[in-house]
Amino acid sequence: MTNTINHFINGVESAGSGDRTQPVYNPATGAVSAELRLANKADLDSAVGIAKAAGEVWGDYSLAKRTTVLFRFREIVAAHVDELAELVTAEHGKVLSDARGEIGRGLEVIEFACGINQLLKGAYSDQASTGIDVFSFRQPVGVVAGITPFNFPVMVPLWMCPIAIATGNAFILKPSERDPSASMLLAKLWTEAGLPNGVFQVLHGGKETVDGLLTHPDVDAISFVGSTPIAKYVHETATAHGKRVQALGGAKNHAIILPDADLDNAADHLSAAAYGSAGERCMAISVAVAVGDAADALIGKVRERAEAIKVAEGTDPDADMGPLITAASKARLVKIVGEAADAGATLVVDGRGFTVPGKEEGFWVGPTLLDGVASDMTAYTEEIFGPVLAVMRVDTVEEGIALINANPYGNGTAIFTSSGSNARKFQRGVHVGMIGINVPVPVPVAYHSFGGWKNSLFGDKHIYGEEGVAFYTRGKVVTSRWPEPSHESGASYNFPSN
């Protein structure tokens, strides 16, 4: 019997009225593990209507009552880390330790949202003009839809919904169809925490559901994380329908390695950043830019580490890396690596023929290391989203910075060096939103905000942190006068100034 995954509407699991389904796979075996129900227009209209009504009530809850739910939710999620991680590993394929790690980063955002009172205080100006006070405060936008990717099925929803809910909004999550089960458990945990029905809902679907959320008149804001072409489409479509949008796109993240760097340390971190989670991270390092004499020694050290990585099913306690998410992802990676080799790149480590004994139908690719990659190869121009590290060689740090700035993406980047002056030149000179200095995956902590530049972000607000709070709220400014009953009104046709 195949498990059927339903929607979560108005506080309960619901099959909805849609009759379409889609298979969910175990990437390690290639076998179908569940059938996912896909929403139709009636399901979407119902979920949005419920969210609108629930949000109007939830938005009037006191901050004390809202944060009470947030604190409970934090404790309940922390108690279910292992269960959530097992669901992620079963449908995504990443190793259990990595799955637990993404839940830990999600918990950081919940903790940030627990302090939402401090971030919604507003401002007050006494006696701004004679007898007039001016003050400001922020209110929820209404109904928010979160459209999230397969690669972090717990962390990315938790980048969005705790802040959206803490600020008084209702939230509809449209998770990836490839690994939807963790979202269903999150919904149940919100209910267990005491969140009123309809404030957090899960609606499964494909393009029809996405388009419905982007154009529905009662959806007020869209948060999206995914590929750049879809992020651009989401931004253009939703803004054309009057919604505020934060749409985070793809990446081609570079790390510059200078000759003065600790090359063993750099190789350790590059290998982890390139091959961790099978490279299926928007913050993965996919390009190593070796400066001058660093190249040959660095490649040798990364090769040793790549060949030592244990690729296995994510439940194997010794596994370092699991499979790719789909057979199509594997086929695309194999094609791009072959094109690079044909165009003159050197295959230092070739993971294309890798399989796990007994699980040959899984979507396996081993760590792959390419040297001599040129900027016109698809291995450089495409976001591969797999365990491939491309090495490019430059003579100076300035040349490396120019290479990064010429790339259309601007999500994350890193430099490995022992030179403070070169690090400062790099952090000031690169046109990238998130920068690591001897840190390969510079994902900001929850009280800063996450987001890139250029084709990695569409919209003007980054996700979570204070920018996330600003995105999920709208400001009001009130100018008030309370004249004494015996005084004349002082009304004037002129604009008042003092």
C-alpha positions in Angstrom: 0.0 0.0 0.0 1.3 3.5 -0.9 0.9 6.2 1.7 -1.3 9.2 0.6 -0.2 12.6 1.6 -3.0 15.1 2.0 -3.2 18.8 2.5 -3.5 20.5 6.0 -6.5 22.9 5.9 -8.2 24.6 8.8 -6.4 22.6 11.5 -6.9 19.1 10.0 -5.6 16.9 7.2 -7.8 17.2 4.2 -8.0 15.3 0.9 -9.5 18.3 -0.8 -11.6 18.0 -3.9 -8.7 17.7 -6.5 -8.4 14.3 -8.1 -4.8 14.6 -9.3 -1.9 13.0 -7.5 1.9 12.9 -8.0 4.4 10.2 -6.8 7.0 11.0 -4.1 10.2 9.0 -4.3 12.9 7.7 -2.0 16.0 9.0 -3.8 18.2 6.3 -2.3 16.2 3.5 -3.9 14.3 5.2 -6.7 11.1 3.6 -5.4 7.8 5.4 -4.9 7.2 6.0 -1.2 3.9 8.0 -1.3 1.3 9.6 -3.5 0.8 13.3 -3.0 -2.6 14.9 -3.5 -2.5 18.1 -5.6 -4.9 21.0 -5.0 -7.4 22.3 -7.6 -8.8 25.8 -7.7 -11.6 25.0 -5.3 -9.0 23.7 -2.7 -7.0 26.9 -3.2 -10.0 29.2 -2.9 -11.1 27.4 0.3 -7.6 27.6 1.9 -7.2 31.3 1.1 -10.7 32.1 2.4 -10.0 30.2 5.7 -6.6 32.0 6.0 -8.2 35.4 5.4 -10.8 34.9 8.2 -8.3 33.3 10.6 -5.7 36.0 10.0 -8.2 38.8 10.8 -8.7 37.2 14.2 -5.1 36.2 14.8 -3.9 39.7 13.9 -5.9 41.1 16.8 -4.4 38.7 19.3 -2.2 40.4 21.9 1.6 40.1 21.4 1.7 38.2 24.7 -0.7 35.6 23.4 1.1 35.3 20.1 4.5 34.8 21.6 3.1 32.3 24.1 2.3 30.1 21.0 5.7 30.8 19.5 7.5 29.7 22.7 5.5 26.5 22.8 6.1 25.8 19.1 9.9 26.2 19.7 9.9 23.6 22.4 7.7 21.2 20.5 9.8 21.4 17.3 13.0 20.9 19.4 11.3 17.7 20.8 10.6 16.4 17.3 14.0 17.0 15.6 14.7 13.3 15.1 11.2 12.7 13.6 11.5 15.7 11.3 15.0 14.7 10.2 13.8 11.1 9.4 11.1 12.5 7.1 13.6 14.8 5.4 16.1 12.0 4.8 13.5 9.6 3.5 12.2 12.0 0.8 15.2 14.3 0.1 18.1 11.8 0.7 20.4 14.0 2.7 22.2 12.3 5.7 20.4 12.4 9.0 23.1 14.7 10.6 22.6 17.2 7.9 18.8 17.0 8.2 19.1 17.7 11.9 21.4 20.6 11.1 18.8 22.3 8.9 16.2 21.9 11.6 18.6 23.5 14.1 18.9 26.6 11.8 15.1 26.7 11.6 14.9 26.7 15.3 17.1 29.8 15.4 14.4 31.7 13.4 11.7 30.5 15.7 13.7 31.8 18.7 14.1 35.1 16.9 10.4 35.3 16.3 9.8 34.7 20.0 11.2 38.2 20.6 8.9 39.8 18.1 7.6 42.3 20.8 10.9 44.2 20.8 10.7 44.5 17.0 7.2 45.8 16.8 7.5 48.7 19.3 7.3 51.5 16.9 8.3 55.1 17.6 6.8 58.1 19.4 7.6 61.8 19.0 6.1 64.0 21.7 5.1 67.6 20.9 6.2 67.3 17.3 4.2 70.4 16.7 2.4 72.6 19.2 -0.1 70.2 20.9 0.6 67.5 18.3 2.2 64.1 18.8 3.3 61.7 16.1 3.7 57.9 16.5 4.2 54.9 14.3 3.5 51.2 14.6 3.4 48.1 12.3 0.5 45.8 11.5 0.3 42.5 9.6 -0.1 42.4 5.9 -2.8 39.7 6.0 -2.5 36.4 4.1 1.0 35.3 3.2 1.9 32.4 0.9 5.3 30.7 1.2 6.5 28.7 -1.8 9.5 26.6 -0.8 12.1 24.4 -2.5 13.0 20.7 -2.0 16.5 21.2 -0.7 15.5 22.4 2.8 12.0 21.2 3.5 12.1 22.3 7.1 14.6 25.1 7.3 13.2 27.3 4.5 9.6 27.2 5.7 10.9 28.1 9.2 12.7 31.0 7.6 9.3 32.3 6.7 6.3 31.2 8.8 7.5 31.9 12.4 8.0 35.6 11.6 4.9 35.9 9.4 2.8 34.3 12.2 4.4 36.2 15.1 3.7 39.5 13.3 0.0 38.5 13.1 -0.4 37.1 9.6 -2.0 33.9 8.3 0.4 31.7 6.4 -0.2 29.2 3.5 2.8 26.9 2.8 3.1 25.4 -0.7 6.1 23.1 -0.2 8.0 21.2 -2.9 6.1 18.2 -4.3 9.3 16.2 -4.0 9.5 16.1 -0.1 6.3 17.3 1.4 5.9 15.1 4.5 8.0 17.3 6.9 5.6 20.2 6.1 2.7 18.2 7.3 4.4 17.4 10.6 5.2 21.1 11.1 1.5 21.9 10.6 0.6 19.4 13.3 3.2 20.9 15.6 1.8 24.4 15.1 -1.6 23.0 16.1 -0.2 21.3 19.2 1.4 24.6 20.2 -2.0 26.2 20.3 -2.1 28.1 17.0 -5.7 28.7 16.0 -7.0 26.7 13.1 -6.4 28.3 9.7 -3.4 30.5 10.6 -1.0 27.9 9.2 -2.1 25.7 6.3 -0.3 23.4 3.9 -1.5 23.2 0.3 0.3 20.8 -2.2 0.4 21.4 -5.9 2.3 22.3 -9.0 2.3 25.3 -11.3 -1.5 25.7 -11.2 -1.4 26.1 -7.4 1.5 28.5 -7.6 -0.2 30.6 -10.2 -3.3 30.6 -8.1 -1.5 32.0 -5.1 0.4 34.6 -7.2 -2.9 36.0 -8.6 -5.5 35.4 -5.9 -6.9 38.8 -4.8 -6.9 37.8 -1.1 -3.2 36.7 -0.9 -1.3 39.8 0.2 2.3 38.7 0.1 4.5 36.0 -1.4 7.7 34.5 -0.1 9.6 32.3 -2.5 12.9 30.4 -2.6 13.9 28.5 -5.7 15.6 28.8 -9.1 16.3 32.2 -10.7 13.9 31.8 -13.7 11.0 30.9 -11.4 11.9 33.6 -8.9 11.8 36.1 -11.7 8.4 34.8 -12.8 7.0 34.8 -9.3 8.2 38.4 -8.7 6.8 39.7 -12.0 3.5 37.8 -11.8 2.7 38.6 -8.1 3.8 42.2 -8.3 1.6 42.7 -11.4 -1.3 41.5 -9.1 -0.5 44.0 -6.4 1.3 41.8 -4.0 4.6 42.4 -2.1 7.1 39.8 -3.0 10.5 38.5 -1.8 11.7 35.9 -4.3 15.1 34.4 -3.7 16.7 32.7 -6.8 19.7 30.6 -7.7 23.4 31.0 -7.2 26.9 30.3 -8.5 28.9 30.7 -5.4 32.7 31.2 -5.7 35.4 30.8 -3.1 38.8 32.5 -3.7 41.8 30.7 -2.2 45.0 32.7 -1.9 48.5 31.2 -1.6 48.8 32.5 2.0 45.7 30.5 3.1 45.9 27.4 5.3 45.3 25.0 2.4 44.4 22.1 4.6 41.8 24.1 6.3 40.6 25.5 3.0 40.4 22.0 1.4 38.4 20.7 4.4 35.9 23.5 4.1 35.7 23.5 0.3 34.9 19.8 0.3 32.2 20.2 2.9 30.7 23.2 1.1 30.8 21.6 -2.3 29.7 18.1 -1.5 27.6 18.4 1.7 24.0 17.6 1.0 25.1 16.4 -2.4 25.7 20.0 -3.4 22.0 20.7 -3.3 22.3 24.0 -1.5 21.8 27.5 -2.8 24.8 28.4 -0.6 27.0 25.5 -1.8 30.5 26.5 -3.1 30.5 25.3 -6.7 33.5 27.3 -8.0 36.9 27.4 -6.4 39.0 30.3 -7.7 42.6 29.4 -7.0 45.0 32.3 -7.1 48.6 31.8 -8.3 50.6 29.1 -6.6 47.6 27.9 -4.6 46.0 25.9 -7.4 48.0 22.6 -7.7 48.4 22.0 -4.0 44.8 22.9 -3.4 43.5 20.5 -6.1 45.6 17.7 -4.6 44.2 18.2 -1.2 40.6 18.5 -2.3 41.0 15.4 -4.4 42.1 13.4 -1.3 39.0 14.6 0.6 36.6 14.0 -2.3 37.8 10.4 -2.8 37.4 9.8 1.0 33.8 10.9 1.2 31.4 8.1 2.0 28.3 8.3 -0.2 25.4 6.1 1.1 21.8 6.2 2.1 21.2 9.0 4.5 20.3 6.6 7.3 23.7 5.1 7.3 25.5 6.6 10.4 28.8 6.7 8.5 27.4 8.5 5.4 28.8 11.9 4.5 26.6 12.4 1.4 23.4 10.9 0.1 21.8 10.8 -3.4 20.5 13.5 -5.6 16.8 14.3 -5.4 15.6 12.9 -8.8 16.7 10.9 -11.8 16.4 14.1 -13.9 18.8 15.9 -11.6 21.3 13.1 -12.0 21.0 13.0 -15.8 21.4 16.8 -16.0 24.6 16.7 -13.9 26.1 13.8 -15.9 25.4 15.8 -19.1 27.0 19.0 -17.8 30.1 17.2 -16.5 30.6 15.4 -19.8 30.3 18.7 -21.7 33.0 20.2 -19.5 35.3 17.3 -20.1 34.7 17.5 -23.9 35.4 21.2 -23.8 38.9 20.7 -22.2 38.3 20.6 -18.4 40.3 18.0 -16.5 38.2 15.4 -14.6 40.2 15.1 -11.4 37.5 13.1 -9.7 34.6 11.6 -11.7 31.5 10.7 -9.7 29.2 10.0 -12.6 29.4 6.2 -12.5 28.9 5.9 -8.8 26.3 3.4 -7.3 25.5 2.0 -3.9 25.4 -1.9 -3.9 21.9 -3.1 -3.5 20.5 0.3 -4.3 21.5 0.7 -7.9 18.2 2.3 -8.8 18.9 5.3 -6.5 19.8 8.7 -7.9 23.5 8.4 -7.1 26.4 10.6 -8.1 29.7 10.7 -6.3 31.8 13.8 -5.6 33.2 15.3 -8.8 36.2 17.7 -9.2 36.9 19.6 -12.4 40.1 21.6 -13.1 40.7 24.1 -15.8 37.1 25.2 -16.1 36.5 28.1 -18.4 33.8 30.8 -18.0 32.0 29.7 -21.2 31.5 26.1 -20.1 28.1 25.0 -18.9 29.8 23.7 -15.8 30.4 27.4 -15.0 27.4 29.1 -16.6 24.7 26.7 -15.2 23.7 26.2 -11.6 24.4 22.4 -11.4 22.9 21.9 -8.0 24.9 18.7 -7.4 28.3 17.5 -5.9 30.5 19.2 -8.5 33.4 21.6 -7.7 34.8 23.5 -10.6 38.3 24.9 -10.2 39.3 28.1 -12.1 42.8 29.6 -12.0 43.6 33.3 -11.8 46.8 35.3 -11.1 45.6 37.9 -8.6 42.9 38.5 -6.0 41.7 41.4 -8.2 41.2 39.1 -11.1 39.2 36.8 -8.9 37.0 39.6 -7.7 36.4 40.7 -11.3 35.5 37.1 -12.2 32.9 37.0 -9.4 31.5 40.4 -10.3 31.0 39.4 -14.0 28.8 36.4 -12.9 25.1 37.1 -13.1 24.5 35.7 -9.6 25.3 37.3 -6.3 24.2 35.0 -3.6 27.2 34.0 -1.5 30.9 34.0 -1.8 34.0 33.3 0.4 37.7 34.0 0.6 40.4 31.9 2.3 43.4 33.9 3.3 45.6 35.0 6.2 45.8 38.5 4.8 43.5 41.1 6.5 44.1 43.6 3.7 43.1 41.1 1.0 40.1 40.0 3.0 39.0 43.6 3.3 39.6 44.3 -0.4 37.4 41.3 -1.2 34.5 42.1 1.2 34.3 45.6 -0.1 34.8 44.8 -3.8 32.6 41.8 -4.5 29.0 42.4 -5.7 27.5 39.7 -3.6 25.0 39.8 -0.7 26.6 37.2 1.7 30.3 36.9 2.3 32.5 34.5 4.2 36.0 35.2 5.4 37.5 31.7 6.0 33.9 30.6 6.3 32.7 28.7 3.2 28.9 28.8 3.7 28.1 32.3 5.1 24.5 31.8 6.0 23.7 34.6 8.4 22.3 34.0 11.9 18.6 34.5 12.4 18.9 38.1 13.7 20.6 39.2 10.5 18.8 38.7 7.1 19.5 36.2 4.3 19.6 37.2 0.7 21.8 37.9 -2.3 22.2 40.4 -5.1 21.7 40.5 -8.8 19.9 37.4 -10.2 19.8 35.8 -6.8 17.1 38.1 -5.4 14.0 39.7 -6.8 12.3 42.2 -4.5 13.8 44.6 -2.0 13.6 42.6 1.2 15.8 39.8 2.3 14.4 36.8 4.2 14.1 36.5 8.1 15.8 38.9 10.5 14.7 42.5 10.7 14.1 42.7 7.0 11.7 39.7 7.3 9.8 41.6 10.0 9.5 44.6 7.7 8.3 42.4 4.8 5.5 40.8 6.8 4.2 44.1 8.3 3.0 47.5 7.1 3.7 50.7 8.9 1.3 53.3 10.1 2.1 56.8 11.2 -0.5 58.6 13.3 -0.5 62.4 13.9 -2.8 63.3 16.8 -4.0 66.4 18.6 -6.3 66.5 21.6 -7.4 70.2 22.0 -8.8 71.4 25.2 -12.6 71.8 24.9 -12.5 75.5 25.6 -9.9 76.2 22.9 -10.5 77.3 19.4 -9.8 74.6 16.8 -6.9 76.5 15.2 -7.9 75.0 11.8 -6.1 76.5 8.9 -5.9 76.0 5.1 -2.1 76.1 5.3 -0.1 72.9 5.9 0.9 72.9 9.6 4.5 72.9 10.5 4.9 74.3 14.1 
